[in-house]
Amino acid sequence: MPKAKPGPIVAFFRRAPVVLYRAHLGWILGGHFLMLTTTGRKSGRTRRTVLEVVRRADRPMGGLPTLWVVASRGRHTDWYANAVAGGSTGVIWKSHAFTPRLHALDTAERAELLADYRRRHPRAAAMLGTAVLGGDFTAEPEDLRRLATELRALRLELPGADVGTAR
């Protein structure tokens, strides 16, 4: 079961990176994070959140890469629900701002993304498994399927971009 919304203290500290991005200092966080700006599906207000880039695919001829992000609270994650609702969406990654084309991953794509993430970042994947599954996140197909069923993920592409080499 996806984890609950964070309490006010945790939420305060999670918002700190947004301040960096809004001050044009997001590059300090490197390529491992991005700031996603969405329009609230109910309120119509601008919403910003900083997310971990769980995969990056560089374009063959250079330019901005394709980026993948995971909604750890599943389909109930506000930023995810806002993004897939079709409102305007913007990304700041490092010091680059762009309007991505969004692709919501299906369960099989999410399982492959999570397996790749676990291979590259075993400690972070273990924490994700504990938070979402309440236990270890192993490479077992059943664990991957359960986690992929609970979580949601987006691929963020530049319009006209081909998916290149993943990192």
Secondary structure, DSSP 8 states (H G I E B T S, - for coil): -------HHHHHHHHHHHHHHHTT-GGGGGGGEEEEEEE-TTT--EEEEEEE--EEEE-TTSSS-EEEEEETTGGG-HHHHHHHTT--EEEEETTEEE--EEEE--HHHHHHHHHHHHHH-HHHHHHHHHHHHSS---S-HHHHHHHHHH-EEEEEE-TT----EE-
